[in-house]
Amino acid sequence: MKSSLSHPASSTIQSDVGLSEVIQLQQELLRTREKLVKAEKKLRTEFDDAAKYVRRMLPPPLIGREMIDWKFQPATHIGGDGLGYRRIDDDQIAFYVLDVAGHGLGSALMAVTALEMLRAHSKAIDFRRPAHVVERLNGFLQMKDHAGKFLSVWYGVYSHLEQCITYANAGHPSPLLLTREETGAGLVLTKTAPGGAVLGVFSEIEVHETPIKFPIGSELFLFTDGLYETRGLGQQHGSYNEFLHHLQARVSAGHPPYESILLWLDEARGQGLIDDDVTLLRFATQRYG
């Protein structure tokens, strides 16, 4: 009659084999973890380098007859917004803000491509004509070639002699215009005309140019939608009109508009209400020389 009990030596062998497999598995996990840590460090370094590159593309503030200040705050380590300006001649200066859909590395790559085009010394683009610039950007930045990404762009040209800004707006939030009342020293903050379709979706788009009078002492505020699409507590995102009414009330109370926008941004960031890239550009003129 055969015994149903296992042999002690067999149990010991099985135990040793099981322990060996556990030890081997632990070693493999440790090696995998080390590889992941190295990959993470390499990726973090690459993201740092990419973020520094984007930052280097942003111009210094401009002080003089025309003044440009800006604020750039990506939602993550690297964002998909961009801004800049270029002196065309003694009379004209161009300035612009763009916003690629989403944020992160993919959006940043498309933003850098657009910024490179706007900074280039190319005879293929007439930088005096906003509509031509926007049409060229649309042709080169089709979403089918950029992982489904599209972008909005505002591009304007200011003429000192004509005291006028001519701009093209492709899907970008309407900038705010600050002017002084002709009858007094009061300030008026108004919303400029809305723009057309975003870039990258259609191969051909119709782009319109819009002129606005810009007397000496006026200011124009450009921004991406991350500035006002704040998250409410259990509510929908904030709206442009809510943001505009807030600023108009501040201006009516005698508060400087640009500082009021920066205060809005700092408070919203501090409360965790902003989850998108935010770019702000202020263009102003003054009597100079």
RAHU-V477330 format. One record per residue. RES is the residue in one small letter. SS is DSSP state (hx for helix, st for strand, lp for the rest). NEAR is the number of other C-alpha atoms within 12 Angstrom. Layout:
res:ss:near
RES:SS:NEAR
RES:SS:NEAR
This chain:
res:ss:near
m:lp:3
k:lp:6
s:lp:6
s:lp:6
l:lp:9
s:lp:12
h:lp:12
p:hx:10
a:hx:11
s:hx:12
s:hx:13
t:hx:13
i:hx:14
q:hx:15
s:hx:14
d:hx:14
v:hx:14
g:hx:14
l:hx:14
s:hx:14
e:hx:14
v:hx:14
i:hx:14
q:hx:14
l:hx:14
q:hx:14
q:hx:14
e:hx:14
l:hx:14
l:hx:14
r:hx:14
t:hx:14
r:hx:14
e:hx:14
k:hx:14
l:hx:15
v:hx:14
k:hx:14
a:hx:14
e:hx:14
k:hx:14
k:hx:14
l:hx:16
r:hx:18
t:hx:15
e:hx:17
f:hx:23
d:hx:20
d:hx:17
a:hx:26
a:hx:30
k:hx:18
y:hx:21
v:hx:35
r:hx:28
r:hx:17
m:hx:27
l:lp:33
p:lp:24
p:lp:19
p:lp:21
l:st:23
i:lp:16
g:lp:15
r:lp:25
e:st:37
m:st:28
i:st:33
d:st:32
w:st:34
k:st:34
f:st:39
q:st:33
p:lp:33
a:lp:26
t:lp:23
h:lp:27
i:lp:34
g:lp:40
g:lp:45
d:st:54
g:st:51
l:st:48
g:st:45
y:st:38
r:st:32
r:st:24
i:lp:22
d:lp:15
d:lp:14
d:lp:20
q:st:26
i:st:36
a:st:37
f:st:47
y:st:49
v:st:47
l:st:49
d:st:47
v:st:48
a:lp:37
g:lp:31
h:lp:30
g:lp:27
l:hx:33
g:hx:26
s:hx:37
a:hx:39
l:hx:33
m:hx:40
a:hx:43
v:hx:36
t:hx:28
a:hx:42
l:hx:37
e:hx:25
m:hx:28
l:hx:42
r:hx:26
a:lp:20
h:lp:14
s:lp:13
k:lp:12
a:lp:14
i:lp:22
d:lp:22
f:lp:37
r:lp:30
r:lp:28
p:hx:34
a:hx:32
h:hx:27
v:hx:40
v:hx:46
e:hx:36
r:hx:30
l:hx:43
n:hx:37
g:hx:24
f:hx:28
l:lp:37
q:lp:28
m:hx:25
k:hx:17
d:hx:17
h:lp:26
a:lp:19
g:lp:19
k:lp:30
f:lp:41
l:st:45
s:st:41
v:st:51
w:st:51
y:st:49
g:st:44
v:st:40
y:st:44
s:st:30
h:lp:29
l:lp:17
e:lp:17
q:lp:27
c:st:27
i:st:38
t:st:33
y:st:43
a:st:46
n:st:42
a:st:42
g:lp:34
h:lp:37
p:lp:39
s:lp:32
p:lp:37
l:st:36
l:st:32
l:st:35
t:st:30
r:st:21
e:lp:15
e:lp:10
t:lp:9
g:lp:9
a:lp:12
g:lp:17
l:st:27
v:st:29
l:st:31
t:st:26
k:st:25
t:lp:28
a:lp:24
p:lp:22
g:lp:28
g:st:26
a:lp:28
v:lp:36
l:st:43
g:lp:34
v:lp:27
f:lp:20
s:lp:21
e:lp:19
i:lp:24
e:lp:21
v:lp:29
h:lp:27
e:lp:28
t:st:27
p:st:24
i:st:29
k:st:26
f:lp:28
p:lp:27
i:lp:27
g:lp:25
s:lp:33
e:st:37
l:st:42
f:st:41
l:st:45
f:st:42
t:lp:43
d:hx:37
g:hx:39
l:hx:43
y:lp:37
e:lp:29
t:lp:31
r:lp:21
g:lp:17
l:lp:11
g:lp:9
q:lp:11
q:lp:12
h:lp:22
g:lp:25
s:lp:20
y:hx:25
n:hx:19
e:hx:17
f:hx:29
l:hx:31
h:hx:20
h:hx:23
l:hx:35
q:hx:27
a:hx:19
r:hx:23
v:hx:25
s:hx:19
a:lp:15
g:lp:17
h:lp:20
p:lp:22
p:hx:34
y:hx:32
e:hx:21
s:hx:24
i:hx:34
l:hx:29
l:hx:20
w:hx:27
l:hx:35
d:hx:19
e:hx:17
a:hx:25
r:hx:25
g:hx:13
q:lp:15
g:lp:16
l:lp:26
i:lp:29
d:lp:28
d:lp:35
d:lp:37
v:st:42
t:st:38
l:st:39
l:st:41
r:st:37
f:st:42
a:st:38
t:st:30
q:lp:20
r:lp:16
y:lp:12
g:lp:6
